[in-house]
Amino acid sequence: MVESDSYFSLQIITAGVLAVIAVNDVFKREIPNVLLLLLMVVISVNTPFSVSSLLVFLSIFAFGIFAFHHRWLGAGDSKLLAICAYASLEQWYWMLITTALLGGVLSVIYVVFNRMVRHGVIIGTPSQTLPYAVAISGAAMTTIHYM
């Protein structure tokens, strides 16, 4: 019973941290490093080490640096994507596909939002960026191995 309670606690903490990261990205367009560090600690407690997961982490992190340099992806999004891919173990490719699909849905929502703002249907400021941590966090909740 104690083991399942601690397992459930890790799931709640992981989901909570991912939710806070997503909400923070929506409102501030920033992912605090302290939240990424907390997520990494929680994930490392429950994720067995594997060389293949480490290589996936390093590859996605390297791509993230490249994407950040070209302004395709934010630095926090790159780090979050690499951490979540590590935690997804063998399902990392599914996490990337799910992230892309959720990112597409999020993009459509933002296009509609911006159009409604421009036409005066709603009051607001059109958004120039996309809070991609929402898509990454959503995908991570479906693919992290202990969720």
C-alpha positions as CSV (number, residue, x, y, z in Angstrom):
1,M,0.0,0.0,0.0
2,V,2.8,2.4,0.8
3,E,4.5,1.8,-2.5
4,S,1.4,2.6,-4.5
5,D,0.8,5.7,-2.4
6,S,4.3,7.0,-3.2
7,Y,3.8,6.1,-6.8
8,F,0.5,8.0,-6.9
9,S,2.2,11.0,-5.2
10,L,4.9,11.1,-7.9
11,Q,2.2,11.1,-10.5
12,I,0.4,13.9,-8.8
13,I,3.6,15.9,-8.4
14,T,4.6,15.4,-12.0
15,A,1.2,16.3,-13.3
16,G,1.2,19.4,-11.1
17,V,4.6,20.6,-12.2
18,L,3.7,20.1,-15.8
19,A,0.5,22.0,-15.3
20,V,2.3,24.9,-13.6
21,I,4.8,25.0,-16.4
22,A,2.1,25.1,-19.0
23,V,0.1,27.8,-17.2
24,N,3.3,29.9,-16.6
25,D,4.1,29.6,-20.3
26,V,0.6,30.8,-21.3
27,F,0.7,33.9,-19.2
28,K,4.4,34.8,-19.0
29,R,5.9,33.0,-22.1
30,E,8.6,31.7,-19.8
31,I,9.5,28.4,-18.2
32,P,11.4,28.9,-14.9
33,N,14.5,26.8,-14.6
34,V,13.6,25.9,-11.0
35,L,10.4,24.2,-12.3
36,L,12.4,22.3,-14.9
37,L,14.9,21.2,-12.2
38,L,12.1,20.1,-9.9
39,L,10.6,18.1,-12.8
40,M,14.0,16.5,-13.6
41,V,14.4,15.5,-9.9
42,V,10.9,14.0,-9.7
43,I,11.4,12.1,-13.0
44,S,14.9,10.8,-12.0
45,V,13.5,9.3,-8.8
46,N,11.1,7.1,-10.8
47,T,12.8,6.6,-14.1
48,P,15.4,3.9,-14.5
49,F,18.7,5.0,-16.1
50,S,19.2,3.8,-19.6
51,V,21.8,4.8,-22.2
52,S,19.3,5.0,-25.0
53,S,17.1,7.4,-23.0
54,L,20.2,9.5,-22.2
55,L,21.1,9.6,-26.0
56,V,17.5,10.7,-26.8
57,F,17.7,13.4,-24.1
58,L,21.1,14.7,-25.5
59,S,19.9,14.5,-29.1
60,I,16.7,16.4,-28.4
61,F,18.5,18.9,-26.2
62,A,21.1,19.5,-29.0
63,F,18.2,20.0,-31.5
64,G,16.6,22.4,-29.0
65,I,19.7,24.5,-28.9
66,F,19.8,24.6,-32.7
67,A,16.0,25.5,-32.7
68,F,16.5,28.2,-30.1
69,H,19.4,29.7,-32.1
70,H,17.1,30.0,-35.1
71,R,14.2,31.2,-33.0
72,W,12.0,28.2,-33.8
73,L,11.6,27.2,-30.2
74,G,12.1,28.8,-26.8
75,A,15.0,27.7,-24.6
76,G,12.6,26.5,-21.8
77,D,10.6,24.6,-24.4
78,S,13.7,22.8,-25.6
79,K,14.7,21.8,-22.1
80,L,11.2,20.7,-21.2
81,L,11.0,18.6,-24.4
82,A,14.3,16.9,-23.7
83,I,13.4,16.1,-20.0
84,C,10.0,14.7,-21.0
85,A,11.5,12.6,-23.8
86,Y,13.9,11.1,-21.3
87,A,11.1,10.2,-19.0
88,S,9.1,8.7,-21.8
89,L,11.7,6.0,-22.2
90,E,11.0,3.9,-25.3
91,Q,7.9,6.0,-26.1
92,W,9.9,9.2,-26.8
93,Y,8.9,9.1,-30.5
94,W,5.2,8.9,-29.6
95,M,5.8,11.9,-27.2
96,L,7.2,13.9,-30.1
97,I,4.4,13.0,-32.4
98,T,1.8,13.8,-29.8
99,T,3.5,17.1,-29.1
100,A,3.4,18.0,-32.8
101,L,-0.3,17.1,-33.0
102,L,-1.2,19.1,-29.9
103,G,1.0,21.9,-31.1
104,G,-1.0,22.0,-34.4
105,V,-4.3,22.2,-32.4
106,L,-2.8,24.9,-30.3
107,S,-1.8,26.8,-33.4
108,V,-5.3,26.7,-34.8
109,I,-6.7,28.0,-31.5
110,Y,-4.3,30.9,-31.6
111,V,-5.0,31.7,-35.2
112,V,-8.7,31.8,-34.4
113,F,-8.0,33.9,-31.3
114,N,-5.9,36.4,-33.2
115,R,-8.5,36.7,-36.0
116,M,-11.3,37.3,-33.4
117,V,-9.2,40.0,-31.8
118,R,-8.4,41.7,-35.1
119,H,-12.1,41.7,-36.0
120,G,-13.2,43.1,-32.6
121,V,-15.1,40.0,-31.6
122,I,-13.1,39.8,-28.4
123,I,-11.0,42.2,-26.5
124,G,-7.3,41.4,-26.3
125,T,-3.9,41.6,-27.9
126,P,-3.0,39.3,-30.8
127,S,-0.3,36.9,-29.8
128,Q,2.9,36.7,-31.8
129,T,4.2,33.6,-30.0
130,L,2.8,30.2,-29.1
131,P,3.1,28.7,-25.6
132,Y,4.4,25.4,-26.7
133,A,4.9,24.1,-23.2
134,V,1.2,23.5,-23.3
135,A,1.6,20.9,-26.1
136,I,4.7,19.4,-24.6
137,S,3.2,19.1,-21.1
138,G,0.0,17.5,-22.6
139,A,2.0,15.0,-24.6
140,A,4.2,14.2,-21.6
141,M,1.2,13.4,-19.4
142,T,0.3,10.7,-21.9
143,T,3.7,9.2,-22.5
144,I,5.8,9.5,-19.3
145,H,6.3,5.8,-18.3
146,Y,4.9,6.1,-14.8
147,M,1.9,8.3,-15.5
